[in-house]
């Protein structure tokens, strides 16, 4: 994962992303990647999965 922090408290999932970071252009080159789980990942200590991409226009 890039720039993604997930925590679970009880039944609440919290996802933290630092919006000041950048990881370069997307594959198409139209956007800048800010954060990504890089596919679907399992939530810590749970069975559920999450897939996340955060990006901004160039």
C-alpha positions in Angstrom: 0.0 0.0 0.0 1.1 3.5 -0.7 0.2 6.3 1.8 -2.8 4.4 3.3 -3.2 3.6 7.0 -6.2 1.5 8.1 -7.4 0.9 11.6 -10.4 -0.9 13.1 -12.0 0.1 16.4 -14.9 -2.0 17.2 -16.9 -2.1 14.0 -15.6 1.2 12.6 -12.9 1.3 9.9 -10.8 4.4 9.7 -8.6 5.1 6.6 -5.9 7.8 6.8 -4.3 9.3 3.7 -1.8 12.2 3.7 -3.1 14.4 0.9 0.2 16.2 0.5 2.0 13.2 -0.9 2.4 12.2 -4.5 3.6 9.0 -6.1 3.9 10.1 -9.8 1.5 9.9 -12.7 -1.1 7.2 -13.3 -0.6 4.7 -16.1 -2.7 6.9 -18.4 -0.7 10.0 -17.4 -3.9 12.0 -16.8 -3.7 12.0 -13.0 -1.2 12.1 -10.1 -1.5 9.2 -7.7 -1.8 10.4 -4.0 -2.5 7.0 -2.4 -3.5 3.4 -3.3 -4.0 0.0 -1.8 -2.6 -1.3 -5.1 -5.6 -3.7 -5.5 -8.0 -5.1 -3.0 -6.5 -5.8 0.5 -7.9 -7.4 3.6 -8.9 -5.1 6.4 -6.6 -5.8 9.5 -8.1 -8.7 11.6 -11.2 -8.9 9.5 -12.6 -10.8 6.5 -13.7 -7.7 4.5 -11.5 -6.3 1.8 -11.1 -2.7 0.5 -9.7 -1.3 -2.7 -8.7 2.4 -2.6 -7.3 4.9 -5.1 -6.8 8.6 -4.4 -5.7 10.8 -7.2 -5.8 14.3 -8.6 -5.9 15.8 -12.1 -2.6 17.0 -13.5 
